[in-house]
Amino acid sequence: MWKVRKEKAPGSFLKFHTGTTNLTKSNSFKNILVVDDEIEMRIALETTLKREGHQIILAENGKQALEKLNEDSFDLVLTDVKMPKMNGVELLKALKKNRRKQ
């Protein structure tokens, strides 16, 4: 089973934030899964988030992300939308479906 830790807004599956968010505001570092088929974007996000002290795991597509989710738990999943094999929307649907099973 996937272990994804997240805050749940009342009456909804995902909690969306608008504007900027300081991930280190609470001084707790996060375990983040970055999913993108473009290596430059993965590296840029990894570099920026590691500089803030977060643990970063990378995946090239949705299928690889699901494998990583079976291996570890994450506080946040950052995903691209358009990717080969399994796109970001399909990935989020799979996460939502698995969440309902738990």
N, C-alpha and C positions, 0 to 999 in steps of 0.2 A: 504494500500500500504506500502511496505517496504521502509524505509528511510535509505539507506546505503550511507554514505558520503565516497567518495574516490577520489583520483586524477586519472584523465584519461589521459593516454598517447595518443598523436595524432594518430588516426587510429587504436586504439586497445581498448578492453574492460577493460583489467586489466593491471596495471603497475607492472612489476616484478622488484625486486631489487636483485642484487647479492652481496655477501659479507655480512658484518655486517651493521646493521642500528641502530642508536641511536634514539629510539622513543621519547626521551625527549630533543632532540637537539634543537627544537624550543621553549622549555619551555612551551609547551602546552600539557596538559595531555589528553589522549585518552580514549574513551569509546570502550572497546574491548570485542568481543564475542569469547570465547574459546569453541571449539566443539571437544570432544574426548570421546570415550566410556570407556577409562581406567581412573579410578578415580585418580590414582597416577599421571598421566600426567596432568590432569586438575588441581590438587592441586599444582603441581610443577610450572606450568605456572602461575596460579593465584598468588601464593606467590611471584614469581619473578617479575611479572608485577605490582602487588600492591606495592611492595617495591619501584618501580620507580614512584609511584604516580598515576597510571592509575586506572580507574574504570573497573572492570572485571565482566562479566556475564558469567555463565557456562551453557553448554548444553551437554547432553550425546550422542546425535545423530543428524542427519540432520533434522529429523522431529521436534524435540524439538527446534532446532536452528531456524527453520522457524517460530515457535510460538513466540520465543523471538524477532525475526526480525519484527514481527507484532506489538509488544509491545513497541519497542524502536528503536532508530537509533544508528548505530555503525560506528566508524572510521575505524575499522579493524576487520576482521573475520579470526581467526586462526582455521583451521580445520584439523582433521586427515583424511586420505583417506579411510581406511577400518573400517567401523562401521556398526552395525546392523540397520535395519529399513530403513535408507537412508544414503548412504555413502557420503564422502566428495565431490566426483566428481558430484554426483547427486545434492547435495546441491548447488555447484557452478553453475551448469546448471540452477537450479531453480532461483538463484539470477540473472543470466544473462538474463533469459527469462523475469523476472519481471522488470528488468532494461529497457528492450526494450519497455515495456508497458507504462513506465512513460514519 
